[in-house]
């Protein structure tokens, strides 16, 4: 079990995909997840899950602190993901900021 650090920063992001977009979205995600894990020591967890609905993906992101999240958002591969994801979504992502307790 990972214990969130004091001052940690976490997000829960829900993506609703267009019909038949799952495989292409998942390929984009797989590339991005690999780069996040390889290059971001401040990103403690970057996990992607399928949900009960087959056209839904849930991201759980846990960062050491807000600065690690800012570093994450500045990476070229993250900006590329953010630019490309819209083609696969049927609505904007639903983002929930979580506060570790």
N, C-alpha and C positions, 0 to 999 in steps of 0.2 A: 504494500500500500504506500502511495506517495503522500506525504504530509505537505500541504501547501506551506511555503515559507511565509513568515510574517511579512506583510506588505505585498504578498503575491498578487498576481493579477490573472483572472481567469475569464474565459468566454465560453458560452454555449451558442452555437450557430446552427440554425436549421435552414436547409436548402430544400425547396420544393422544385423538382426537376420537370422539364417538359417530357411528354411521352417519348419513349425510346431514347432519351438522352443519357440514361444511366451509364452505359459502357464508355462513351466518350468523356463524360464528366469524371468517371472513376479513373480513367487513364490520365487526365489532367491532374487530378488529385494525387495519384500515385507518384507522379513526377515531382510534384510540389512537396509532398510529405517527405520524400527521400532527401531532398535538398534542405528542408527545414531541419531534419534530424542530423544531417551531416555538418551543417554550418552554423547552428544557433545553440550554443551552450546554455543560454538563458531561457530557451524554450524547454520546459521540463516535460510537458506532455503535449503532443499534437496528434490526437486520435480522431479517426473518422469512422463512423458507424452507419450501417443501414438501419432503417426503422421499420416498424410494422408495415407502413405503406412503401411499396417497392420504389416509388419515385421520390423518396425522401432520403436525405443524408443529414446526419448530425455530426458536427465537429465539437470536440471538447479540447480547449486550448488552455494550458496552464503555463504561465510565465513566472520567472523568478521575481519580477517586479514590473512596474509600468515601463521602465526604460527598456527592458528586454522586449516588451511588446512593440515599442516604438522602433527598436532595431529590426525586429521581424518585419514590420510594415514597410520598412525602407528597402528591403532586399529586392533585387531585380526580379527574381523568380516569383516572389509574392505579388509584386505589381503586375507581372504577366498573368498570374492566376486570376487576380482581381479583374483584369481587363477581359480575360477570355471567358470567365464563368457565366457572364450574362447570356451568352448564346444558348446555354443549357437550362436556364431557369425559367419557370413560368410565373414567378413573382419575386420581388426582392427578398434577400435573406432576412431571417428573423434573428437578431442578435440580442443576447442577454448577457450583461456583464455580471459576473458572480464575485462575491466578496468572501474570501476564506474566513471562517470563524474558528 
